[in-house]
Amino acid sequence: MAVELVQVWDAELAYTHTPLRDTDAPVAPHVDGAEPLWCLYQVAPAMGVEIHHALPHSLLEWRCALYGLNPDDVPTLLDIAMHEPYIPDRNDALTRTDPGAVKVLEATHGLPTCWTPGVPEHERRAAYLERVKLVKEHRVRVEAAPRAVRAEALAYVGSARVAPPDPLEPLLSLVRLDPVRVEARRMAAEWVRAERGDQLPQPTFQLKPGSTFVGMQPRTEGSV
């Protein structure tokens, strides 16, 4: 079975709901609001389907936190974010009708997830990157639409914009991950992961429940 091609045509920055304005209808509460939210405009040529891939900026932070990925390697983070939705779910019976999904599931059987306790970070990261690699080999490959074609589309709609060499240019030029936010998410993930072990986690400076401060720790035996 041929791998499906999904082309990226454009990318745009927006933001989530914000409490700065009143609304007539109930809106999910946001402490601050206006969290960065990207849209990747994509097309699946074989099916003629247009895809609006909503990509929360926080997803990039979480992937760094969960798998120990480099926050400065934006191209890799974006490649992961675009292919991650096509990682098949072993609990979804419908994936069994997709030969590509079956191949991915068979090849990744037994690999740890980000929540598997007692697994070193480098093994979780390697398993995650392996899933993404297999998705590109057996299911879907996401790549930039040809620049000439994107330029023709802009001219057709009367836009004065110039098609950039890479349609992800807005993300590549703007995305910078805050190391403090990444570290806070890493601590949160580590706490949740520890709770899934055989024993209750013991709070420390590196491991703590949400919204808590551990403070000074008692001396360990033999410390000066």
Sequence and secondary structure as in RCSB ss.txt:
>XXXX:A:sequence
MAVELVQVWDAELAYTHTPLRDTDAPVAPHVDGAEPLWCLYQVAPAMGVEIHHALPHSLLEWRCALYGLNPDDVP
TLLDIAMHEPYIPDRNDALTRTDPGAVKVLEATHGLPTCWTPGVPEHERRAAYLERVKLVKEHRVRVEAAPRAVR
AEALAYVGSARVAPPDPLEPLLSLVRLDPVRVEARRMAAEWVRAERGDQLPQPTFQLKPGSTFVGMQPRTEGSV
>XXXX:A:secstr
   EEEEEEEEEEEE   TTS  SS     SS   EEEEEEEEETTTTEEEEEEEEHHHHHHHHHHH   TT HH
HHHHHHHHGGGS  TT GGGGG HHHHHHHHHTTT   TT TT  HHHHHHHHHHHHHHHHHHTEEEEE  HHHH
HHHHHHTT      SSTTHHHHHH    HHHHHHHHHHHHHHHHHTSSS     SSS  TT         TT  
